[in-house]
Amino acid sequence: MSSHKFYTNSERAWGAMLEAIRSAKLSIYLESYIFENDTLPQFNFFDLLITKAKQGVRVKVVLDGFGSSGLDSMSTASLVAAGVDICFFNRWFRRIHRKVLIVDREVAFLGGVNIGDKYKKWMDLQIRLTGKNIVKTLTRSFARSYYYCGGTDQEVLSLRKGVRLKKTKLWLLENFPWVGKFMLRPFYKENIALAKERITLVTPYFVPHHWLTKALGRAHARGVKVDVIVPANTDVMFFNFVNHVFVSALSKTGINFYMTKDMIHAKALLVDDKIGLVGSNNIDAMSFDLNAEAGLTFQNKQMVRDLKNIVDIWKADAALFRHDKRFDALNYKIAEWFV
């Protein structure tokens, strides 16, 4: 029987992930865009992975070479020496942007949470899942990432060839662009086009394609309420400007933007309070066109209700965007021509 639980910031997610890792008896599969050894002492992923590997647990780690470039060589060497199988993904203009943890092929985590001290107070979304079918699907997906990173363990590699499970109301959306696997864009297009009452997007970086802005515009034109939750200020100065350009331009079309006081790194979509999506993808071209991403879509009523409650709390604590004089500056005016 399947179950789920949402975690709404990095620290809560880390605590649950570490608890699962401590209980591991057979295998630990970890995939992350950013993985740094500076979350000590409370969230000591490195020592725990080393301990588990020495106990004979099969520990496989897939990391993005760019995102995890801050990982020092000593930490990597310590993991390898203990028996951790660690692989780095390095391809020009492409990233492993997924955040996945699978323990004993029985419990899995998926969402937007990176591992690094900088991110511990961030608002974010990570979901813990049990259930044979969905964990099996995630395990097969991890095996694909492991393969693309050059992993050599034949037992793990064999998992990627499992029989594809039938689509259900709880389903994994994968993006592996370099092999032509694009599942995110069709999902967004289809569900935004079918929306009847409300669409809510949550993203830290809002740099949408024209196809997405047009889809949201058409939804608004037919009476659908469109809300977007973004941080008032991101962790990257460039994205502060870009976010504000798109927010300023699209707010004039009737889209509501809710600006959170603190950094929000969550990635979610909620349509008509009936369909939910939680995953790793931002609303930008990198996530839709170039990066490996993973998202969980669901129609389970309790899961949708839980996501809606989280989103409503975030919206209530955020400020509705209001146009002010700073957005009349020439640099904003020029940039808005391209939106």
C-alpha positions in Angstrom: 0.0 0.0 0.0 1.4 3.4 -0.9 1.8 6.4 1.3 3.2 10.0 1.0 4.4 12.9 3.1 5.4 16.4 2.0 8.3 18.4 3.5 8.2 22.1 3.0 11.8 23.2 3.7 15.3 21.7 3.2 15.9 20.9 6.9 12.7 18.9 7.3 13.4 17.0 4.1 17.0 16.3 5.1 15.9 15.0 8.5 13.5 12.5 6.9 16.0 11.5 4.2 18.7 10.8 6.9 16.2 8.8 8.9 15.5 6.6 5.8 19.3 6.2 5.1 19.9 5.1 8.7 17.4 2.3 8.3 18.9 1.1 5.0 19.8 -2.6 5.0 20.4 -3.4 1.3 20.8 -0.3 -0.9 20.9 3.5 -1.1 20.5 5.3 -4.4 21.1 9.0 -4.2 20.9 11.5 -7.1 21.4 15.2 -6.7 22.2 18.4 -8.6 24.1 19.9 -5.6 25.7 17.8 -2.9 28.1 19.4 -0.5 29.8 18.3 2.7 29.0 21.4 4.8 25.7 20.4 6.5 27.5 19.2 9.6 27.0 18.3 12.4 23.2 17.9 12.4 22.8 16.7 8.8 25.8 14.5 8.3 25.1 12.8 5.0 28.7 12.0 4.3 29.6 10.1 7.5 26.3 8.2 7.3 26.8 7.1 3.7 30.3 6.0 4.6 29.0 4.1 7.7 26.4 2.4 5.6 28.8 1.4 2.8 31.2 -0.1 5.4 28.2 -2.1 6.7 27.8 -3.7 3.3 24.9 -1.6 2.0 25.2 -0.9 -1.7 25.5 2.9 -1.9 25.2 4.5 -5.4 25.5 8.3 -5.8 24.8 10.2 -9.0 25.8 13.9 -9.0 25.9 16.7 -11.5 29.5 17.7 -12.2 28.7 21.4 -12.4 26.2 21.7 -9.6 28.3 19.6 -7.2 31.6 21.2 -8.3 32.0 22.6 -4.8 32.4 19.1 -3.4 36.0 18.9 -2.3 38.2 16.0 -3.5 38.9 14.8 0.0 35.2 14.2 0.7 34.8 12.4 -2.6 37.9 10.3 -1.9 36.5 9.4 1.6 33.3 8.2 0.0 35.0 6.1 -2.6 37.5 4.6 -0.1 34.5 3.4 2.0 33.0 1.7 -1.0 30.5 4.3 -2.2 30.0 4.1 -5.9 29.9 7.8 -7.0 29.4 9.1 -10.6 29.5 12.6 -11.9 27.5 13.7 -15.0 29.4 16.1 -17.2 28.0 17.3 -20.6 28.1 20.7 -22.1 25.0 22.7 -21.5 23.2 19.8 -19.9 22.7 19.1 -16.2 21.4 16.3 -14.0 19.0 18.5 -12.1 17.0 15.8 -10.4 16.9 15.2 -6.6 16.1 11.6 -5.9 16.7 9.2 -3.0 15.7 5.5 -2.9 16.3 3.3 0.1 16.1 -0.5 -0.1 13.8 0.0 -3.2 11.0 0.5 -0.7 10.9 4.2 0.1 11.7 7.1 -2.2 12.1 10.9 -2.0 11.7 13.3 -4.9 11.5 17.1 -5.2 13.6 20.2 -5.4 15.8 19.9 -2.3 19.6 20.2 -2.8 22.1 19.3 0.0 24.3 22.1 1.1 24.4 24.5 4.1 23.4 27.5 2.0 20.0 25.9 1.3 19.0 24.7 4.8 16.5 27.5 5.6 15.0 27.6 2.1 11.3 26.9 1.5 11.1 23.9 -0.8 9.1 20.8 -1.6 10.2 17.2 -1.2 7.9 14.2 -1.1 8.4 10.9 0.6 6.8 7.9 -1.1 6.1 4.3 -0.5 4.3 1.9 -2.8 5.7 -0.9 -5.0 4.8 0.6 -8.4 6.0 4.2 -8.0 9.2 3.2 -6.1 9.9 0.6 -8.9 9.4 3.3 -11.5 11.7 5.7 -9.7 14.3 3.0 -9.2 14.3 2.4 -13.0 14.6 6.1 -13.6 17.6 6.3 -11.2 19.2 3.4 -13.1 19.0 5.4 -16.3 20.8 8.4 -14.7 23.4 6.0 -13.4 23.9 4.6 -16.9 24.2 8.1 -18.5 26.8 9.0 -15.9 29.0 6.0 -16.8 28.0 3.7 -13.9 29.3 0.1 -14.2 27.4 -1.9 -11.6 25.6 -4.5 -13.7 22.9 -5.1 -11.1 21.9 -1.4 -11.1 22.2 -1.1 -14.9 19.8 -4.1 -15.3 17.1 -2.2 -13.4 16.7 0.4 -16.2 15.4 -2.3 -18.5 12.4 -3.3 -16.4 8.9 -3.6 -17.9 7.3 -0.2 -18.2 4.4 0.1 -15.8 1.0 1.3 -17.0 0.2 5.0 -16.3 -1.8 5.5 -13.1 -3.0 8.5 -11.1 0.5 8.6 -9.5 3.0 8.9 -12.3 6.7 9.9 -12.9 7.5 12.5 -15.5 11.0 12.2 -16.8 13.1 14.6 -18.9 16.2 13.1 -20.5 16.6 15.5 -23.5 19.8 13.9 -24.9 17.8 10.7 -25.7 14.7 12.5 -26.9 12.7 12.0 -23.7 10.6 15.1 -23.1 7.7 14.5 -20.7 7.4 17.9 -19.0 6.4 20.2 -21.8 3.5 18.0 -23.1 2.2 17.6 -19.5 2.2 21.4 -18.9 0.6 22.2 -22.3 -2.1 19.6 -21.9 -3.1 20.4 -18.3 -3.0 24.2 -18.7 -5.1 23.9 -21.8 -7.7 21.7 -20.0 -7.8 23.9 -16.8 -11.3 25.3 -16.1 -10.9 27.2 -12.8 -7.5 27.7 -11.4 -3.8 27.2 -12.2 -1.1 27.7 -9.6 2.6 27.6 -10.4 5.4 27.6 -7.8 9.0 28.2 -9.0 12.2 30.0 -7.8 13.1 31.1 -11.3 10.4 32.3 -13.7 11.8 32.6 -17.2 9.0 30.9 -19.2 9.1 29.9 -22.9 6.7 31.8 -25.2 4.6 28.6 -25.5 4.0 28.7 -21.7 3.2 32.4 -21.5 0.8 31.9 -24.4 -0.8 28.9 -22.8 -1.3 30.8 -19.5 -2.6 33.8 -21.4 -5.2 31.7 -23.2 -6.2 30.1 -19.9 -6.7 33.5 -18.3 -8.7 34.7 -21.3 -11.2 31.9 -20.8 -11.7 32.8 -17.2 -9.1 30.6 -15.4 -7.4 32.2 -12.4 -3.7 32.0 -12.8 -1.4 32.4 -9.7 2.3 32.2 -9.7 4.4 32.0 -6.4 8.0 33.2 -6.8 10.5 34.7 -4.3 10.8 38.5 -4.0 14.5 37.9 -4.2 16.4 34.9 -5.4 19.9 33.7 -4.5 21.2 34.9 -7.9 21.3 38.6 -8.8 20.7 37.9 -12.5 17.5 35.9 -11.8 16.3 38.7 -9.6 16.3 41.0 -12.6 14.9 38.4 -15.0 12.2 37.3 -12.6 11.1 40.9 -12.1 11.0 41.5 -15.8 8.7 38.6 -16.5 6.6 39.3 -13.4 6.2 43.0 -14.3 5.3 42.2 -17.9 2.9 39.3 -17.3 1.2 40.9 -14.3 -0.3 43.3 -16.8 -2.1 40.4 -18.5 -4.0 39.5 -15.4 -1.7 36.8 -14.0 -1.4 37.1 -10.2 2.2 36.9 -8.8 2.7 36.2 -5.1 6.2 37.2 -3.9 7.5 35.3 -0.9 9.7 37.2 1.7 12.1 34.2 2.0 13.8 32.2 -0.7 11.4 29.6 -2.1 13.0 26.9 -4.2 9.9 24.6 -4.6 8.7 23.5 -8.0 5.0 22.7 -8.2 1.9 22.9 -10.4 -1.7 22.6 -9.2 -4.6 22.6 -11.7 -8.2 22.9 -10.7 -7.4 21.5 -7.3 -7.5 18.1 -9.0 -4.1 17.5 -10.5 -0.7 18.2 -8.8 2.9 18.1 -9.8 6.0 18.2 -7.6 9.5 17.9 -9.0 12.9 19.3 -9.8 12.1 21.5 -12.8 12.2 25.3 -12.8 10.1 27.3 -15.2 12.9 28.0 -17.7 14.3 26.7 -20.9 17.1 24.7 -19.1 14.6 22.6 -17.3 12.3 22.0 -20.2 14.8 21.6 -23.0 18.3 20.7 -21.7 18.3 19.2 -18.2 17.5 15.8 -16.8 14.5 16.4 -14.5 12.0 14.3 -12.6 8.5 15.3 -11.5 5.7 13.4 -9.8 2.2 14.0 -11.0 -0.8 12.9 -9.1 -4.6 13.0 -8.9 -4.9 11.3 -5.5 -7.3 13.5 -3.6 -5.4 13.5 -0.4 -2.1 14.4 -2.1 -3.8 17.2 -4.0 -5.4 18.5 -0.9 -2.0 18.4 1.0 -0.3 20.3 -1.8 -3.2 22.9 -2.0 -2.9 23.5 1.8 0.9 24.1 1.4 0.4 26.4 -1.5 -2.4 28.3 0.3 -0.2 28.9 3.3 2.6 30.2 1.1 0.3 32.5 -0.8 -1.2 33.9 2.5 2.3 34.8 3.7 3.4 36.3 0.4 2.8 39.8 -1.0 0.8 40.2 -4.2 3.0 41.9 -6.8 2.2 45.6 -7.4 3.8 47.6 -10.2 5.9 50.5 -9.0 8.2 53.1 -10.5 11.4 51.0 -10.5 9.8 48.8 -13.3 9.5 51.9 -15.4 13.3 52.2 -15.7 14.7 51.9 -19.2 16.4 48.5 -18.6 13.1 47.0 -17.6 11.3 48.6 -20.5 13.8 47.2 -23.0 13.8 43.7 -21.5 10.0 43.6 -21.5 10.0 43.9 -25.3 11.4 40.3 -25.4 8.8 38.8 -23.1 
